[in-house]
Amino acid sequence: MEANSIRLDADQRRAATWLDGLLDRRRRPLKRHRGVYLHGRPGRGKTMVMDRFFATVDSNLERRFHFHTFFAALHTEVHASGSIDTAIDTLLGKARLVCFDEFHVHDIGDAMLITRMLDALFARHLTLVVTSNYAPSELLPNPLFHDHFVPTIDRIVAELDVLTLDGPLDYRTITGGAATGFRAGRYIVGPDPVSDWLGGCPASSTGPNGARPEPPSSRGNRLDRTSAEAADWGGRARAREVVETTDSDPRIEVAVGNRTIRARSADADAITVDFADLCATPTSAADYVHLAERFHTWTLLGVPLLREVPPDWAMRLVNLVDVLYDADRPLTVYADAPVADLVDGAHSVPDIARAASRLGELSQTRRSLSVS
């Protein structure tokens, strides 16, 4: 739907009007203007309102980031330069308007760097626009650490106008038009095709030697295919990063920085991976950002009921969905239950409601186990 054809609800109109006040008559960012902190439940249109505003800015001095993406880049630049100011200069240049989508603080280690980041941003007197599912007072909710972050919360409130955008309707539950990007994926309840071939064994099942069984015809075909793809890419590093396999385990190794994750398959454009191999291992949002840059199409297999796995596994799924949603990568999920049942009992996991809302945008189908 075109931006100018969207009919905003009352909360959205109020937020849009407030954001328009950050620009002059030529739609350029006003200097040294207070920013905006826009918060509310998932699906209420915060990102849409911010992006609609951002698209009207007539300037080359504005930057927009999903916070996962920016924070991953900030970590990298701080490590490389040893300086938060140098890192921010590298990432933002001379920007006068900076927008962060899905701002959040859950970890005390991240909170320390976020405090330094915000101090540096506010010192530059640029205009900051933030969307979040959390009011400032709800950031870093862990009671063991929350008090340590209160001075930063006070600084946020002092520097930014805090607005609530929290209408009664989750707009992600309304579908219309041709699905593209993330929404072109599917959410399938039932076994994935390989588990089906295995007679209903879960994705994590292994044989006696620890290897996962595979259809006899598929492994050789895939090795031939990936070898051909590597040759087709002319020996490029990207192909070398993808194609690593062993005789004892038909899964392949996919490089992420200086380590690897295991995947069912991967080529220059698509990756298929088990929940257990991606979310039950110590991967980070930064890893998902790097992988989303390399792989356009994603398939995630064997997602269990989240109340039955450790919270950090569920949190990694939340981060993965966030990253793929913002990168607009098509995602197909094979899960043990419909979305509402999948997240039921896992509501203590931060941002699980947002992940459920986003997964709910995918076409929902049910797949039965084949019986030969």
QUIBEL-V655569 format. One record per pair of residues at least 24 apart in sequence whose C-alpha atoms are under 10 Angstrom apart, sorted by the first residue. I is the first residue (numbers start at 1). J is the second residue. D is the distance in whole Angstrom. If there is no record, write none. Layout:
BEGIN
{{I/J/D} {I/J/D}}
END
This chain:
BEGIN
{{1/176/9} {1/177/8} {1/178/10} {2/52/10} {3/48/9} {3/49/9} {3/51/9} {3/52/7} {3/53/10} {3/55/9} {4/52/9} {6/48/10} {6/52/10} {8/45/9} {8/48/10} {8/49/9} {9/44/10} {9/45/9} {9/165/10} {9/167/8} {9/168/10} {9/169/10} {10/165/9} {10/166/10} {10/167/8} {11/44/9} {11/45/9} {11/46/10} {11/163/9} {11/164/8} {11/165/5} {11/166/7} {11/167/6} {11/168/10} {12/44/8} {12/45/7} {12/46/8} {12/48/9} {12/49/7} {12/50/10} {12/164/9} {12/165/6} {12/166/9} {12/167/8} {13/49/9} {13/165/10} {14/163/9} {14/164/9} {14/165/8} {15/46/9} {15/49/7} {15/50/9} {15/53/10} {15/163/7} {15/164/8} {15/165/7} {16/46/10} {16/48/10} {16/49/6} {16/50/8} {16/52/8} {16/53/7} {17/49/10} {17/53/9} {18/161/9} {18/163/9} {19/49/9} {19/50/8} {19/53/7} {19/54/9} {19/129/8} {20/53/7} {20/54/10} {20/56/9} {20/57/9} {22/53/10} {22/57/10} {22/97/9} {22/127/8} {22/128/10} {22/129/10} {23/53/10} {23/56/10} {23/57/8} {23/58/9} {23/97/10} {24/57/10} {24/58/10} {26/56/10} {26/57/9} {26/58/7} {26/59/9} {27/53/10} {27/54/10} {27/56/7} {27/57/5} {27/58/5} {27/59/8} {28/56/9} {28/57/6} {28/58/5} {28/59/6} {28/60/9} {28/61/9} {28/62/9} {28/96/9} {28/97/9} {29/57/7} {29/58/8} {29/59/8} {29/61/8} {29/62/8} {29/95/10} {29/96/7} {29/97/6} {29/126/9} {29/127/8} {30/96/8} {30/97/9} {30/126/9} {30/127/8} {31/96/7} {31/97/9} {31/125/8} {31/126/7} {31/127/8} {32/96/9} {32/97/10} {32/122/10} {32/124/9} {32/125/5} {32/126/6} {32/127/7} {33/96/10} {33/97/10} {33/125/8} {33/126/7} {33/127/6} {33/128/9} {33/159/9} {33/160/9} {34/122/10} {34/125/9} {34/126/9} {34/127/6} {34/128/8} {34/129/9} {34/158/9} {34/159/6} {34/160/6} {34/161/7} {35/97/9} {35/98/9} {35/99/10} {35/122/10} {35/125/10} {35/126/8} {35/127/5} {35/128/5} {35/129/5} {35/130/8} {35/156/10} {35/159/7} {35/160/5} {35/161/6} {35/162/9} {36/99/9} {36/127/8} {36/128/6} {36/129/5} {36/130/6} {36/131/8} {36/156/10} {36/157/9} {36/159/9} {36/160/5} {36/161/5} {36/162/6} {36/163/7} {37/99/10} {37/100/10} {37/103/9} {37/128/8} {37/129/6} {37/130/5} {37/131/6} {37/132/8} {37/134/10} {37/135/8} {37/136/8} {37/156/8} {37/157/8} {37/159/9} {37/160/6} {37/161/6} {37/162/5} {37/163/6} {37/164/8} {38/101/10} {38/102/10} {38/103/10} {38/129/8} {38/130/6} {38/131/5} {38/132/6} {38/133/9} {38/134/9} {38/135/8} {38/136/10} {38/160/9} {38/161/8} {38/162/6} {38/163/5} {38/164/6} {38/165/7} {38/166/10} {39/102/9} {39/103/9} {39/130/8} {39/131/6} {39/132/5} {39/133/5} {39/134/6} {39/135/6} {39/136/8} {39/162/8} {39/163/6} {39/164/5} {39/165/6} {39/166/7} {40/131/8} {40/132/7} {40/133/5} {40/134/7} {40/135/7} {40/163/9} {40/164/6} {40/165/5} {40/166/5} {40/167/8} {41/132/8} {41/133/5} {41/134/8} {41/135/10} {41/164/9} {41/165/8} {41/166/6} {41/167/8} {41/168/9} {41/169/10} {41/170/8} {41/351/10} {41/353/8} {41/354/8} {41/357/10} {42/102/10} {42/132/9} {42/133/6} {42/134/10} {42/165/10} {42/166/8} {42/169/10} {42/170/7} {42/171/9} {42/172/9} {42/351/9} {42/352/10} {42/353/7} {42/354/5} {42/355/9} {42/356/9} {42/357/7} {42/358/9} {43/133/10} {43/166/9} {43/167/9} {43/168/10} {43/169/8} {43/170/5} {43/171/5} {43/172/5} {43/173/8} {43/353/10} {43/354/8} {43/357/7} {43/358/8} {44/133/10} {44/165/7} {44/166/6} {44/167/6} {44/168/8} {44/169/7} {44/170/5} {44/171/6} {44/172/8} {45/131/10} {45/165/8} {45/166/8} {45/167/9} {45/169/9} {45/170/8} {45/171/7} {45/172/9} {46/101/9} {46/102/9} {46/130/9} {46/131/6} {46/132/8} {46/133/9} {46/164/9} {46/165/7} {46/166/9} {47/100/9} {47/101/7} {47/102/8} {47/130/9} {47/131/7} {47/132/9} {49/131/10} {49/165/10} {50/99/8} {50/100/9} {50/101/8} {50/129/8} {50/130/8} {50/131/8} {51/99/9} {51/101/9} {54/97/9} {54/98/10} {54/99/8} {54/129/10} {57/97/9} {59/95/10} {59/96/9} {59/97/9} {60/94/9} {60/95/8} {60/96/9} {60/97/10} {61/92/9} {61/93/8} {61/94/6} {61/95/4} {61/96/5} {61/97/7} {61/98/9} {62/92/9} {62/93/10} {62/94/9} {62/95/5} {62/96/6} {62/97/5} {62/98/6} {62/99/8} {62/126/10} {62/127/9} {63/91/9} {63/92/7} {63/93/9} {63/94/10} {63/95/7} {63/96/8} {63/97/6} {63/98/5} {63/99/6} {63/100/9} {63/128/10} {64/92/10} {64/97/8} {64/98/6} {64/99/5} {64/100/6} {64/101/8} {64/129/9} {64/130/10} {65/98/8} {65/99/6} {65/100/5} {65/101/6} {65/102/9} {65/103/10} {65/130/10} {65/326/9} {66/99/8} {66/100/6} {66/101/5} {66/102/6} {66/103/8} {66/130/10} {66/131/10} {66/322/9} {66/323/8} {66/325/10} {66/326/7} {66/327/9} {67/99/9} {67/100/5} {67/101/6} {67/102/6} {67/103/6} {67/104/8} {67/130/9} {67/131/9} {67/132/10} {67/322/10} {67/323/9} {67/326/10} {68/100/9} {68/101/9} {68/102/8} {68/103/8} {68/104/9} {68/284/10} {68/285/6} {68/286/7} {68/288/9} {68/289/8} {68/319/8} {68/320/10} {68/322/8} {68/323/7} {68/326/9} {69/100/10} {69/101/10} {69/285/8} {69/286/7} {69/288/9} {69/289/6} {69/290/9} {69/323/8} {69/326/9} {69/327/9} {70/100/8} {70/101/10} {70/286/9} {70/289/10} {71/103/10} {71/110/9} {71/113/9} {71/114/8} {71/117/9} {71/285/9} {71/286/8} {72/284/9} {72/285/7} {72/286/5} {72/287/8} {72/288/10} {72/289/8} {72/290/9} {73/286/8} {73/289/9} {73/290/10} {74/113/9} {74/114/10} {74/117/9} {75/110/10} {75/113/9} {75/286/9} {76/286/9} {78/113/10} {84/113/9} {84/116/7} {84/117/7} {84/119/10} {84/120/8} {85/116/9} {85/117/8} {85/119/10} {85/120/7} {85/121/9} {85/124/10} {87/117/9} {88/117/8} {88/120/8} {88/121/8} {89/120/10} {89/121/10} {92/121/10} {94/124/10} {94/126/9} {95/124/10} {95/126/7} {95/127/9} {96/124/9} {96/125/8} {96/126/5} {96/127/6} {96/128/8} {97/125/10} {97/126/6} {97/127/5} {97/128/6} {97/129/8} {98/126/7} {98/127/6} {98/128/5} {98/129/6} {98/130/8} {99/127/9} {99/128/6} {99/129/5} {99/130/6} {99/131/8} {100/128/8} {100/129/6} {100/130/5} {100/131/6} {100/132/9} {101/129/8} {101/130/6} {101/131/5} {101/132/7} {101/133/10} {101/326/9} {102/130/7} {102/131/5} {102/132/5} {102/133/7} {102/134/9} {102/322/9} {102/326/10} {102/351/10} {102/354/10} {103/130/6} {103/131/6} {103/132/5} {103/133/8} {103/134/8} {103/139/9} {104/130/10} {104/131/9} {104/132/6} {104/133/8} {104/134/7} {104/135/10} {104/136/9} {104/138/9} {104/139/7} {104/140/8} {104/350/9} {104/351/9} {105/132/10} {105/134/9} {105/136/10} {105/138/9} {105/139/5} {105/140/5} {105/141/8} {105/142/10} {105/149/9} {105/350/10} {106/138/10} {106/139/7} {106/140/5} {106/141/7} {106/142/8} {106/145/10} {106/146/10} {106/350/7} {106/351/10} {107/139/10} {107/140/7} {107/141/9} {107/142/8} {107/145/9} {107/146/10} {108/140/7} {108/142/9} {108/144/9} {108/145/7} {108/146/8} {108/148/9} {108/149/8} {110/140/10} {111/139/9} {111/140/8} {111/145/9} {111/146/10} {111/148/9} {111/149/7} {111/152/9} {112/148/9} {112/149/8} {112/152/10} {114/149/10} {114/152/9} {115/149/8} {115/151/9} {115/152/6} {115/153/9} {115/155/9} {115/156/10} {116/152/9} {118/152/8} {118/155/9} {118/156/8} {119/152/9} {119/155/9} {119/156/10} {122/155/9} {122/156/9} {122/159/8} {122/160/10} {125/159/10} {127/159/9} {127/160/9} {128/159/9} {128/160/8} {129/160/8} {129/161/9} {130/160/9} {130/162/9} {131/163/10} {131/164/10} {131/165/9} {132/164/10} {132/165/10} {133/164/10} {133/165/10} {133/166/9} {133/351/8} {133/353/10} {133/354/8} {134/164/10} {134/351/9} {135/162/8} {135/163/9} {135/164/8} {136/162/8} {140/350/10} {141/350/9} {170/357/8} {171/357/9} {171/361/10} {172/357/6} {172/358/7} {172/359/9} {172/360/7} {172/361/6} {172/362/10} {173/357/7} {173/358/9} {173/360/7} {173/361/6} {173/362/10} {174/360/10} {174/361/8} {175/360/10} {175/361/7} {175/362/9} {175/363/10} {179/330/10} {179/361/9} {179/362/9} {179/363/9} {180/328/8} {180/329/9} {180/330/8} {181/296/9} {181/297/9} {181/324/9} {181/325/8} {181/326/10} {181/327/8} {181/328/5} {181/329/5} {181/330/5} {181/331/8} {182/296/10} {182/297/9} {182/298/9} {182/321/9} {182/324/7} {182/325/6} {182/326/8} {182/327/8} {182/328/5} {182/329/5} {182/330/4} {182/331/6} {182/332/9} {182/358/9} {182/359/9} {182/361/9} {182/362/8} {183/325/9} {183/328/8} {183/329/8} {183/330/6} {183/331/8} {183/332/9} {183/358/9} {183/359/9} {183/360/9} {183/361/6} {183/362/5} {183/363/8} {184/297/10} {184/328/9} {184/329/9} {184/330/5} {184/331/7} {184/332/8} {184/361/9} {184/362/7} {184/363/8} {185/297/9} {185/298/8} {185/299/9} {185/329/8} {185/330/5} {185/331/5} {185/332/5} {185/333/8} {185/359/9} {185/361/9} {185/362/6} {185/363/7} {185/364/10} {186/299/9} {186/330/8} {186/331/7} {186/332/4} {186/333/6} {186/334/8} {186/359/9} {186/360/10} {186/361/9} {186/362/5} {186/363/5} {186/364/6} {186/365/8} {187/299/10} {187/300/10} {187/331/8} {187/332/6} {187/333/5} {187/334/6} {187/335/7} {187/337/10} {187/338/8} {187/339/8} {187/359/7} {187/360/8} {187/361/9} {187/362/6} {187/363/6} {187/364/5} {187/365/6} {187/366/8} {188/301/10} {188/332/7} {188/333/6} {188/334/5} {188/335/6} {188/336/9} {188/337/9} {188/338/8} {188/339/10} {188/362/9} {188/363/8} {188/364/6} {188/365/5} {188/366/5} {188/367/6} {188/368/10} {189/302/10} {189/303/9} {189/333/8} {189/334/6} {189/335/5} {189/336/6} {189/337/6} {189/338/6} {189/339/9} {189/342/10} {189/364/8} {189/365/6} {189/366/5} {189/367/6} {189/368/8} {190/301/10} {190/302/9} {190/303/10} {190/333/10} {190/334/6} {190/335/6} {190/336/6} {190/337/7} {190/338/9} {190/365/9} {190/366/6} {190/367/5} {190/368/6} {190/369/7} {191/301/8} {191/302/7} {191/303/10} {191/334/7} {191/335/7} {191/336/7} {191/366/9} {191/367/7} {191/368/7} {191/369/6} {191/370/9} {192/299/10} {192/300/9} {192/301/6} {192/302/7} {192/333/9} {192/334/6} {192/335/8} {192/336/10} {192/367/8} {192/368/9} {192/369/9} {193/301/9} {193/334/9} {193/367/9} {193/369/9} {193/370/9} {194/218/10} {194/264/10} {194/301/10} {195/301/9} {195/302/9} {195/369/9} {196/367/10} {196/368/9} {196/369/6} {196/370/6} {196/371/9} {197/369/9} {197/370/8} {197/371/9} {197/372/10} {199/369/8} {199/370/8} {199/371/8} {199/372/9} {200/368/10} {200/369/7} {200/370/9} {200/371/10} {202/301/10} {202/302/7} {202/303/10} {202/304/10} {202/336/10} {203/273/10} {203/274/7} {203/275/8} {203/276/8} {203/277/10} {203/301/7} {203/302/5} {203/303/9} {203/304/10} {204/274/8} {204/275/9} {204/276/7} {204/277/9} {204/301/10} {204/302/8} {206/249/10} {207/249/10} {209/248/8} {209/249/9} {210/248/8} {210/249/8} {211/247/9} {211/248/6} {211/249/5} {211/250/7} {211/251/9} {212/248/9} {212/249/7} {212/250/7} {212/251/8} {212/264/10} {213/249/9} {213/250/8} {213/251/10} {214/249/10} {214/250/7} {214/251/9} {214/264/10} {218/250/10} {219/250/7} {219/251/9} {220/250/10} {222/250/10} {222/265/8} {222/266/10} {223/250/9} {223/252/10} {223/265/10} {225/267/9} {226/265/9} {226/266/8} {226/267/7} {226/268/9} {229/267/7} {229/268/8} {230/267/9} {230/268/9} {233/268/9} {238/267/9} {238/268/7} {238/294/8} {239/266/10} {239/267/8} {239/268/7} {241/267/10} {241/268/10} {242/266/6} {242/267/7} {242/268/8} {242/271/10} {242/294/10} {243/267/8} {243/268/10} {254/291/9} {255/287/10} {255/291/9} {256/283/9} {256/286/10} {256/287/6} {256/288/9} {256/290/7} {256/291/7} {257/286/10} {257/287/8} {257/290/8} {257/291/10} {261/287/10} {263/300/10} {264/299/10} {264/300/10} {264/301/9} {265/299/10} {266/295/8} {266/297/10} {266/298/9} {267/294/10} {267/295/8} {268/294/7} {268/295/7} {268/296/9} {268/297/10} {269/293/10} {269/294/7} {269/295/5} {269/296/5} {269/297/6} {269/298/9} {270/294/8} {270/295/5} {270/296/6} {270/297/5} {270/298/6} {270/299/8} {270/330/10} {271/295/6} {271/296/8} {271/297/6} {271/298/5} {271/299/6} {271/300/9} {271/331/10} {272/297/9} {272/298/6} {272/299/5} {272/300/6} {272/301/7} {272/331/10} {272/332/9} {272/333/10} {273/298/8} {273/299/6} {273/300/5} {273/301/6} {273/302/9} {274/299/8} {274/300/6} {274/301/5} {274/302/6} {274/303/8} {274/333/10} {274/334/9} {275/299/10} {275/300/6} {275/301/6} {275/302/6} {275/303/6} {275/304/8} {275/313/9} {275/314/10} {275/316/10} {275/317/8} {275/333/10} {275/334/9} {275/335/9} {276/300/10} {276/301/9} {276/302/8} {276/303/8} {276/304/9} {276/313/9} {277/301/10} {278/313/9} {278/316/8} {278/317/9} {278/320/9} {279/303/9} {279/312/8} {279/313/5} {279/314/7} {279/315/8} {279/316/5} {279/317/6} {279/318/10} {279/319/10} {279/320/9} {280/309/9} {280/310/9} {280/312/8} {280/313/5} {280/314/9} {280/316/8} {280/317/9} {281/312/9} {281/313/8} {281/316/9} {282/312/9} {282/313/9} {282/316/9} {283/313/10} {283/316/7} {283/320/10} {284/315/10} {284/316/7} {284/319/8} {284/320/9} {285/315/10} {285/316/7} {285/317/10} {285/318/9} {285/319/6} {285/320/7} {285/321/10} {285/322/9} {285/323/7} {286/319/9} {286/320/10} {286/323/9} {287/320/9} {287/323/10} {288/316/9} {288/319/8} {288/320/6} {288/321/9} {288/322/9} {288/323/7} {288/324/8} {289/319/10} {289/320/8} {289/322/10} {289/323/6} {289/324/8} {289/326/10} {289/327/8} {290/323/10} {291/323/10} {291/324/10} {292/320/9} {292/323/7} {292/324/7} {292/325/10} {292/326/10} {292/327/7} {292/328/9} {292/329/7} {293/324/10} {293/327/8} {293/329/9} {295/329/8} {295/330/10} {296/324/9} {296/327/9} {296/328/9} {296/329/6} {296/330/7} {296/331/9} {297/324/9} {297/328/10} {297/329/6} {297/330/5} {297/331/6} {297/332/8} {298/324/9} {298/329/7} {298/330/6} {298/331/5} {298/332/6} {298/333/8} {299/330/8} {299/331/6} {299/332/5} {299/333/6} {299/334/8} {300/331/7} {300/332/6} {300/333/5} {300/334/6} {300/335/9} {301/332/8} {301/333/6} {301/334/5} {301/335/7} {301/336/10} {302/333/8} {302/334/6} {302/335/6} {302/336/7} {303/333/8} {303/334/6} {303/335/4} {303/336/6} {303/337/9} {303/342/8} {304/334/9} {304/335/6} {304/336/5} {304/337/8} {304/342/7} {304/343/10} {305/335/8} {305/336/6} {305/337/7} {305/338/9} {305/339/9} {305/341/7} {305/342/5} {305/343/7} {305/344/8} {305/345/9} {305/346/9} {306/336/10} {306/337/10} {306/341/9} {306/342/6} {306/343/6} {306/344/8} {306/345/8} {306/346/6} {306/347/10} {306/349/9} {306/352/10} {307/341/10} {307/342/8} {307/343/7} {307/344/7} {307/345/5} {307/346/5} {307/347/9} {307/348/10} {307/349/10} {308/342/10} {308/345/9} {308/346/9} {309/346/9} {310/346/10} {310/349/10} {311/346/8} {311/347/10} {311/348/8} {311/349/6} {311/350/9} {312/349/8} {312/350/10} {313/349/10} {314/343/9} {314/346/8} {314/349/7} {314/350/9} {314/352/8} {315/346/10} {315/349/6} {315/350/7} {315/351/8} {315/352/8} {315/355/10} {317/352/9} {317/355/8} {318/349/9} {318/350/8} {318/351/7} {318/352/6} {318/353/9} {318/354/8} {318/355/5} {318/356/9} {318/358/10} {318/359/10} {319/350/10} {319/351/9} {319/352/10} {319/355/8} {320/355/9} {321/354/9} {321/355/6} {321/356/9} {321/358/8} {321/359/8} {322/351/9} {322/354/8} {322/355/7} {322/358/8} {325/355/9} {325/358/8} {325/359/9} {330/362/9} {331/359/9} {331/362/8} {332/359/10} {332/362/8} {332/363/9} {333/359/9} {333/362/9} {333/364/10} {334/365/10} {334/366/9} {334/367/9} {335/366/10} {335/367/10} {336/366/10} {337/366/9} {338/364/8} {338/365/9} {338/366/9} {339/364/9}}
END
